Amino acid sequence: MKKDIQIPAVTNVEMAMVYEYNDIYKTDDWNVYLINNKKVPLEMLVIVSQGFSEKKTTSLLRKKLAVLPANSFAKIEYIQPELFKLNNRFQVTFFEGNTLFEKTFLFKENTVREDALETISEIKKQGILAE
């Protein structure tokens, strides 16, 4: 039965860590965004995140979005800079039409830093795209 399940490759969906100013707390924060560059909405999204290394693992964080409209983005979570010394994995599962898709995005340890920022055109802010 499992061999009969086909999950197609994900295209035009990206994950970014964005460095942005927080007006409420007057601080520069890192936030994780999910970007939908498709011409169709994504539905029933589930995002599971976890930091890990050989010696440490953080608890799982789960987030659900009902819909991510076509050509849009959504802020998923704030992330503490202390976690950048770990690998940070984001597993994203969603429906496009009646088809289930899944993709794992990875920010490798010590790759999220201010000197690596580039403009994320969809969000119009500085950040780093996941692998």
Sequence and secondary structure as in RCSB ss.txt:
>XXXX:A:sequence
MKKDIQIPAVTNVEMAMVYEYNDIYKTDDWNVYLINNKKVPLEMLVIVSQGFSEKKTTSLLRKKLAVLPANSFAK
IEYIQPELFKLNNRFQVTFFEGNTLFEKTFLFKENTVREDALETISEIKKQGILAE
>XXXX:A:secstr
 GGG       SEEEEEEEEEETTTTEEEEEEEEEE SSS EEEEEEEEEEE SS B   EEEEEEEE TTEEEE
EEEE GGGGGSEEEEEEEEEETTEEEEEEEEE TT   GGG EEETTTTEEEEE  
